[in-house]
Amino acid sequence: MQRNSDIRARELGHRHYALMDYSDTYKLHTVAIYAVRFGFFSPWPIADLTEQLAGRPVDFPALRQEFAQVLRVKLPAYWALQKPLA
């Protein structure tokens, strides 16, 4: 049996692809699960999924820009300050 945290981690992982499409070049607006064995296909608009997981409305384009800032500026600055492992 999967825990809710496992399912959420996977959902978050798939959304990262959409977040990394900073300029919306690939138009990633929907995620889906397709269970071949059961013939089950369930798509979700990313905006709806994000709002559901956050429990509040989310400005996805603004979130993309914030994510880009973290990856491009804050994360490299953080790693530059880390001491190398011995």
C-alpha positions in Angstrom: 0.0 0.0 0.0 1.3 3.4 -0.9 1.4 6.3 1.6 0.0 9.7 0.7 3.5 11.1 1.0 4.8 8.7 -1.7 2.0 9.6 -4.1 2.5 13.3 -3.4 6.3 13.0 -4.0 5.6 11.5 -7.4 3.0 14.1 -8.3 5.5 16.8 -7.3 8.2 15.2 -9.4 6.0 15.3 -12.5 5.2 18.9 -12.0 8.8 19.8 -11.9 9.0 19.1 -15.6 6.3 21.7 -16.2 8.0 24.1 -13.8 11.2 23.9 -15.7 9.5 24.9 -19.0 10.1 28.5 -17.9 8.8 30.1 -21.1 6.0 27.6 -21.6 7.7 26.4 -24.8 6.3 22.9 -24.5 2.8 23.8 -23.3 2.8 21.3 -20.5 -0.6 21.9 -19.0 -1.8 18.4 -18.1 -0.5 15.4 -16.3 -2.1 11.9 -16.5 -1.9 8.4 -15.2 -2.5 5.6 -17.7 -2.9 2.1 -16.2 -2.7 -0.2 -19.2 -3.8 -3.3 -17.4 -7.0 -1.7 -16.3 -7.6 0.5 -19.3 -7.7 3.5 -16.9 -6.6 7.0 -18.1 -7.0 9.9 -15.8 -5.7 13.4 -16.9 -5.5 16.4 -14.6 -4.8 20.0 -15.5 -1.6 20.9 -13.8 -3.1 24.1 -12.4 -5.9 22.2 -10.7 -3.5 19.5 -9.3 -1.2 22.2 -8.0 -4.1 24.0 -6.3 -5.4 20.8 -4.8 -2.0 19.9 -3.4 -1.3 23.4 -2.1 -4.8 23.8 -0.7 -5.1 27.3 -2.3 -5.0 28.9 -5.7 -1.6 29.0 -7.2 -0.3 31.3 -10.0 1.6 28.7 -12.0 3.4 31.1 -14.3 4.7 33.0 -11.3 5.6 29.7 -9.7 7.6 28.8 -12.8 9.6 32.1 -12.6 10.2 31.6 -8.8 11.4 28.0 -9.5 13.7 29.3 -12.3 15.2 31.8 -9.9 15.9 29.1 -7.3 17.6 26.8 -9.8 19.5 29.5 -11.7 20.6 31.8 -8.8 19.9 30.6 -5.3 20.9 26.9 -5.7 24.3 27.7 -7.4 25.0 30.3 -4.7 24.2 27.8 -2.0 26.4 25.1 -3.5 29.3 27.5 -3.9 29.3 28.1 -0.1 29.4 24.4 0.7 32.7 22.8 1.7 33.9 19.9 -0.4 33.7 16.5 1.2 37.0 15.2 2.5 
